[in-house]
Amino acid sequence: AAVNRQGNPRDSRTPVTSQAVFFEETYHVNPRLGLTVGARYTQERKVLDIYNLSINLLTNQILSVFSTQGANAAIRNFSAFTPKFGVNYQVTDDAMVYASATKGFKSGGYSNSARALAGADFGQETMWSYELGAKTEWFDHRLRVNVAAFRNDWRGLQFSAVVSQNPPVTGTSNAAAAYINGFEADITAKPHPTITLTGSVTLLDGKYVNFKTFNPGANLIPFFTPGDPRYTAAIAGKTGATYDASGLTLVEAPPVSVILSGQKDFDLPNGGAFYVRGDYQYTALTYFQPSNTAVTSQPAFSLYNASLGYTAPGGHWQAALWGKNLADENYVLNVSTGANGHVTAPVGLPRTFGARFTYNY
């Protein structure tokens, strides 16, 4: 039987060489105004050093061999110049406003599960991120309010998906362009020294501006949405199946996310302490595939958690009881797809209770 250098049917490596130079400096025009400028230049070299052997275990017949070892090595080079600009102004001792524009970079590469060189590689991803925000404190530091509005503009946004389960193959696609607009607010309040209230809200609007070549896996789209005009079936010997996700919602970018919590602390006569805490989390409709099919999404859901704890005098011993997902909500963490409309969705934990004991020395 044909074997690779280790005598194994599969041996995958992706050697990476990365080099970069960078600088960042903040210049204070005056005690309240600061200007920041920075830049980075990165070069990366990636090699697909792979040997994949497919065997029929019943007949011991070799079905296929794909190797890029030795003279067949596949190599790609990536580079990017990524600047950063920022300004911050201390309006008062308790309020600061800021703005920034930063370019990010993620190199491309290869799929280690590839069975052919065609389609094994994917391109680099770049992003311009713009942010405008404020960090403030009020009422003698009893209230903290931080807000930010931002926009991320991607070119070549990378997305990985399971495109085959027999054999298991994961492919990575590049969306030509995508964006996300967002707003975040974080609030911490202490209306009383023993009460802490926190809350955060995130609003997102993200779309694939141009993503005509998403690989939806084997038969997922025709199985659940037959006749979808965005879907183009595979052509034997030429191209794989593609899906035009242009204009659809970004994956894992729910339009609304909310987290609220409240904690009450009690000082005990023996020098110990006790607390009671409650948490609430809301997540709006979330898609896990660029095709935005209902079967690969998670409808809006809420989680309720609670805990209470005790700290012994001296602070060395702590004990806590906790409960998670008290309403026993059914929800999934992700959705992956395979052949013939096969869908796998790991679920979140049901109603769960536990205890925790810690000792600090």
C-alpha positions as CSV (number, residue, x, y, z in Angstrom):
1,A,0.0,0.0,0.0
2,A,1.2,3.5,-0.7
3,V,2.1,5.3,2.5
4,N,3.6,8.7,3.2
5,R,6.9,9.6,5.0
6,Q,5.5,8.5,8.4
7,G,3.7,5.4,7.1
8,N,0.3,7.0,7.8
9,P,-2.7,7.4,5.4
10,R,-2.8,11.1,6.3
11,D,-0.1,13.6,7.1
12,S,-1.0,17.3,6.9
13,R,1.2,20.3,7.7
14,T,1.1,24.0,6.9
15,P,4.4,25.6,7.6
16,V,4.1,29.3,8.1
17,T,6.8,32.0,8.0
18,S,5.7,35.4,9.2
19,Q,7.7,38.7,9.4
20,A,6.5,42.1,10.4
21,V,7.7,45.6,11.4
22,F,5.5,48.0,13.2
23,F,5.4,51.2,15.3
24,E,2.8,53.2,17.3
25,E,3.1,56.6,19.0
26,T,0.7,58.9,20.8
27,Y,1.4,62.6,20.8
28,H,-0.2,64.8,23.4
29,V,-1.0,68.1,21.9
30,N,-2.0,69.3,25.4
31,P,-2.8,67.5,28.6
32,R,-6.4,66.7,27.4
33,L,-5.8,66.0,23.6
34,G,-3.9,63.0,22.3
35,L,-3.2,61.9,18.7
36,T,-2.2,58.3,17.9
37,V,-0.7,57.0,14.7
38,G,0.7,53.6,14.0
39,A,1.5,51.2,11.2
40,R,2.4,47.6,10.6
41,Y,3.8,45.8,7.5
42,T,3.4,42.0,7.5
43,Q,4.6,39.3,5.1
44,E,3.6,35.7,5.4
45,R,4.5,32.6,3.5
46,K,2.4,29.5,3.7
47,V,3.1,26.0,2.3
48,L,0.6,23.2,1.8
49,D,2.6,20.1,2.8
50,I,0.0,17.4,2.7
51,Y,-0.5,13.7,2.0
52,N,-4.1,12.3,2.0
53,L,-4.7,8.7,1.1
54,S,-8.3,7.4,0.7
55,I,-8.7,3.6,1.0
56,N,-11.6,1.2,0.7
57,L,-11.3,-0.6,4.1
58,L,-13.3,-3.7,2.8
59,T,-11.1,-4.3,-0.3
60,N,-7.9,-2.4,0.8
61,Q,-8.2,-0.7,-2.6
62,I,-6.6,2.8,-2.9
63,L,-9.3,5.2,-4.0
64,S,-7.2,8.4,-4.3
65,V,-3.9,9.9,-3.4
66,F,-3.4,13.6,-3.0
67,S,0.1,14.9,-2.1
68,T,1.8,18.2,-2.2
69,Q,5.0,16.9,-0.6
70,G,8.5,17.5,-2.0
71,A,8.4,18.8,-5.6
72,N,4.7,19.1,-5.5
73,A,4.6,21.6,-2.7
74,A,2.0,24.4,-3.0
75,I,3.2,27.9,-1.8
76,R,1.3,31.2,-1.3
77,N,2.7,34.5,-0.2
78,F,0.6,37.2,1.5
79,S,1.4,40.8,2.6
80,A,-0.4,43.8,3.9
81,F,0.2,47.4,5.2
82,T,-2.1,48.2,8.1
83,P,-2.2,51.7,9.5
84,K,-3.9,53.0,12.6
85,F,-5.1,56.5,13.4
86,G,-6.8,57.7,16.6
87,V,-7.7,60.8,18.6
88,N,-8.9,61.1,22.2
89,Y,-10.0,64.1,24.2
90,Q,-10.5,64.3,27.9
91,V,-13.5,66.6,28.1
92,T,-13.5,66.5,31.9
93,D,-11.8,64.4,34.6
94,D,-14.8,61.9,34.3
95,A,-15.5,62.0,30.5
96,M,-13.4,61.1,27.5
97,V,-14.4,60.9,23.9
98,Y,-12.4,59.2,21.1
99,A,-12.4,58.2,17.5
100,S,-10.2,55.7,15.6
101,A,-9.7,54.2,12.2
102,T,-7.7,50.9,12.0
103,K,-6.9,48.5,9.2
104,G,-6.7,44.8,10.1
105,F,-5.2,41.8,8.2
106,K,-5.6,38.0,8.2
107,S,-3.6,36.0,5.8
108,G,-5.0,33.4,3.5
109,G,-4.0,29.8,3.4
110,Y,-4.9,26.2,2.6
111,S,-7.4,23.6,3.8
112,N,-5.6,20.7,5.5
113,S,-8.4,18.3,4.5
114,A,-8.1,19.1,0.8
115,R,-8.4,16.2,-1.7
116,A,-7.3,18.3,-4.7
117,L,-5.2,21.4,-5.3
118,A,-8.1,23.2,-7.0
119,G,-10.1,25.0,-4.4
120,A,-7.7,24.1,-1.6
121,D,-6.5,27.6,-1.0
122,F,-8.3,30.8,0.0
123,G,-7.3,34.5,-0.1
124,Q,-6.4,37.0,2.6
125,E,-8.9,39.1,4.5
126,T,-8.6,42.8,5.3
127,M,-10.8,45.1,7.3
128,W,-11.1,48.8,8.0
129,S,-12.6,49.4,11.4
130,Y,-14.0,52.8,12.3
131,E,-15.1,53.6,15.9
132,L,-16.5,56.7,17.7
133,G,-17.2,56.5,21.4
134,A,-17.2,58.0,24.9
135,K,-16.2,56.7,28.3
136,T,-17.9,58.5,31.2
137,E,-18.4,58.4,35.0
138,W,-21.2,60.2,36.9
139,F,-22.4,60.9,40.4
140,D,-19.1,60.5,42.2
141,H,-18.2,57.3,40.3
142,R,-21.5,55.6,41.2
143,L,-22.5,55.4,37.5
144,R,-20.3,54.4,34.6
145,V,-21.6,54.7,31.0
146,N,-19.5,53.7,28.0
147,V,-20.9,54.0,24.5
148,A,-19.5,53.3,21.0
149,A,-20.7,53.3,17.4
150,F,-18.6,51.4,14.9
151,R,-18.4,50.2,11.3
152,N,-16.3,47.3,9.9
153,D,-15.7,47.1,6.2
154,W,-14.2,43.7,5.0
155,R,-12.6,42.7,1.8
156,G,-12.1,39.0,1.3
157,L,-14.0,38.1,4.5
158,Q,-13.1,34.4,5.2
159,F,-15.8,31.9,6.0
160,S,-15.3,28.2,6.7
161,A,-17.9,25.5,6.3
162,V,-18.1,21.7,6.1
163,V,-18.5,20.9,2.4
164,S,-18.3,17.1,2.7
165,Q,-18.7,14.6,5.5
166,N,-17.5,11.5,3.7
167,P,-14.7,12.1,3.6
168,P,-14.8,15.0,6.1
169,V,-13.7,18.2,4.2
170,T,-13.9,21.8,5.4
171,G,-13.6,24.5,2.8
172,T,-13.0,28.2,3.3
173,S,-14.5,30.8,1.0
174,N,-13.8,34.6,0.6
175,A,-16.7,37.1,0.5
176,A,-15.6,39.8,-1.9
177,A,-17.0,42.5,0.4
178,A,-19.0,42.7,3.6
179,Y,-19.8,45.2,6.4
180,I,-21.2,45.5,9.8
181,N,-22.6,48.6,11.5
182,G,-22.9,48.5,15.3
183,F,-23.7,50.3,18.5
184,E,-22.6,49.2,22.0
185,A,-23.5,50.6,25.4
186,D,-22.2,49.3,28.8
187,I,-23.5,50.6,32.0
188,T,-22.4,49.9,35.6
189,A,-24.4,51.5,38.5
190,K,-23.9,51.3,42.3
191,P,-27.1,53.0,43.7
192,H,-25.9,51.7,47.1
193,P,-22.4,50.5,48.2
194,T,-23.8,46.9,48.5
195,I,-25.7,46.8,45.2
196,T,-24.1,46.5,41.7
197,L,-26.2,46.7,38.6
198,T,-24.7,46.1,35.1
199,G,-26.1,46.1,31.6
200,S,-24.9,46.0,28.1
201,V,-26.7,46.3,24.7
202,T,-25.3,45.6,21.3
203,L,-27.1,46.5,18.1
204,L,-25.7,45.1,14.8
205,D,-26.5,45.4,11.1
206,G,-24.2,43.2,9.0
207,K,-24.5,42.2,5.4
208,Y,-22.5,40.4,2.7
209,V,-22.2,43.1,0.0
210,N,-20.7,40.7,-2.5
211,F,-20.5,37.0,-1.8
212,K,-21.4,35.1,-5.0
213,T,-19.2,32.0,-4.5
214,F,-20.2,30.6,-1.0
215,N,-19.9,26.8,-1.1
216,P,-23.1,25.6,0.6
217,G,-22.0,22.0,1.0
218,A,-23.6,18.9,-0.7
219,N,-27.3,19.3,-1.5
220,L,-28.1,21.6,1.5
221,I,-29.9,24.3,-0.5
222,P,-31.9,22.1,-2.9
223,F,-33.0,19.9,0.0
224,F,-34.4,22.7,2.1
225,T,-35.2,25.4,-0.4
226,P,-35.7,23.8,-3.8
227,G,-35.6,26.2,-6.7
228,D,-33.7,28.9,-4.9
229,P,-32.5,31.2,-7.7
230,R,-29.3,32.0,-5.7
231,Y,-28.1,28.4,-5.9
232,T,-26.0,27.0,-8.7
233,A,-25.6,23.2,-8.8
234,A,-22.2,21.6,-9.2
235,I,-21.0,20.9,-12.7
236,A,-19.1,17.6,-12.9
237,G,-15.4,18.1,-13.6
238,K,-15.7,21.9,-13.7
239,T,-17.1,23.7,-10.6
240,G,-18.6,22.9,-7.2
241,A,-22.0,24.1,-6.0
242,T,-22.1,27.8,-5.2
243,Y,-24.6,30.1,-3.5
244,D,-24.9,33.9,-4.0
245,A,-25.2,35.3,-0.5
246,S,-24.9,38.9,-1.6
247,G,-27.2,41.1,0.5
248,L,-27.8,38.5,3.2
249,T,-27.1,38.8,6.9
250,L,-23.7,38.0,8.3
251,V,-23.3,34.8,10.3
252,E,-23.3,35.0,14.1
253,A,-24.3,38.7,14.1
254,P,-27.6,38.9,15.9
255,P,-29.3,42.3,15.5
256,V,-29.8,42.7,19.2
257,S,-28.0,41.3,22.2
258,V,-28.7,42.2,25.8
259,I,-27.0,41.2,29.1
260,L,-28.3,42.4,32.5
261,S,-27.1,41.5,36.0
262,G,-27.7,42.5,39.5
263,Q,-25.8,41.6,42.7
264,K,-26.5,42.3,46.4
265,D,-23.7,42.0,48.9
266,F,-24.1,41.5,52.6
267,D,-21.4,41.9,55.3
268,L,-21.9,39.4,58.1
269,P,-21.2,40.0,61.8
270,N,-18.5,37.3,61.9
271,G,-16.4,39.2,59.2
272,G,-17.6,37.0,56.3
273,A,-19.7,38.1,53.4
274,F,-22.6,36.8,51.4
275,Y,-24.0,37.7,48.0
276,V,-27.0,37.0,45.8
277,R,-26.8,37.5,42.0
278,G,-29.1,37.2,39.0
279,D,-28.3,37.4,35.3
280,Y,-30.4,37.7,32.2
281,Q,-29.2,37.3,28.6
282,Y,-31.2,37.9,25.3
283,T,-30.0,37.0,21.9
284,A,-32.0,37.8,18.7
285,L,-32.3,35.6,15.6
286,T,-28.9,34.4,14.6
287,Y,-27.8,32.8,11.3
288,F,-25.0,30.3,11.2
289,Q,-24.8,30.0,7.4
290,P,-24.4,32.8,4.8
291,S,-27.4,31.3,2.9
292,N,-29.7,32.4,5.9
293,T,-31.8,29.3,5.6
294,A,-34.2,28.8,8.6
295,V,-32.8,25.4,9.4
296,T,-29.3,26.9,9.9
297,S,-30.5,29.6,12.3
298,Q,-31.3,30.0,16.0
299,P,-34.5,32.0,16.8
300,A,-34.4,34.6,19.5
301,F,-34.0,33.2,23.0
302,S,-33.5,34.3,26.6
303,L,-31.4,32.8,29.4
304,Y,-31.8,33.3,33.2
305,N,-29.0,32.5,35.6
306,A,-28.7,33.0,39.4
307,S,-26.1,32.3,42.1
308,L,-25.4,32.9,45.8
309,G,-22.2,32.7,47.6
310,Y,-20.4,32.9,50.9
311,T,-16.9,34.1,51.8
312,A,-15.5,33.0,55.1
313,P,-13.8,35.5,57.5
314,G,-10.3,36.1,56.3
315,G,-11.3,35.6,52.6
316,H,-9.5,32.2,52.1
317,W,-12.6,30.1,51.7
318,Q,-15.5,30.7,49.2
319,A,-18.5,28.6,48.5
320,A,-21.2,29.2,45.9
321,L,-24.4,27.6,44.5
322,W,-25.5,28.4,41.0
323,G,-28.2,27.7,38.5
324,K,-28.0,28.2,34.8
325,N,-30.7,28.4,32.1
326,L,-33.4,28.3,34.9
327,A,-36.2,28.6,32.4
328,D,-34.9,25.4,30.6
329,E,-34.7,27.2,27.2
330,N,-33.9,25.0,24.2
331,Y,-31.3,26.6,21.9
332,V,-28.3,25.6,19.7
333,L,-24.7,26.8,19.8
334,N,-24.0,26.4,16.1
335,V,-25.2,24.6,13.0
336,S,-23.1,22.6,10.5
337,T,-24.4,20.9,7.4
338,G,-23.5,17.9,5.2
339,A,-24.7,15.7,2.4
340,N,-28.4,15.3,1.6
341,G,-29.5,18.0,3.9
342,H,-27.9,16.5,7.0
343,V,-27.7,19.0,9.8
344,T,-25.8,18.9,13.0
345,A,-26.5,21.3,15.8
346,P,-24.9,21.1,19.2
347,V,-27.4,22.2,21.8
348,G,-26.8,24.5,24.8
349,L,-27.0,23.1,28.3
350,P,-30.5,22.6,29.8
351,R,-31.4,23.8,33.3
352,T,-28.3,23.1,35.3
353,F,-27.3,23.4,39.0
354,G,-23.9,23.2,40.6
355,A,-21.7,24.1,43.5
356,R,-18.3,25.7,43.6
357,F,-15.7,25.7,46.4
358,T,-12.4,27.6,46.3
359,Y,-9.5,28.3,48.6
360,N,-7.1,31.2,48.2
361,Y,-3.7,30.8,50.0
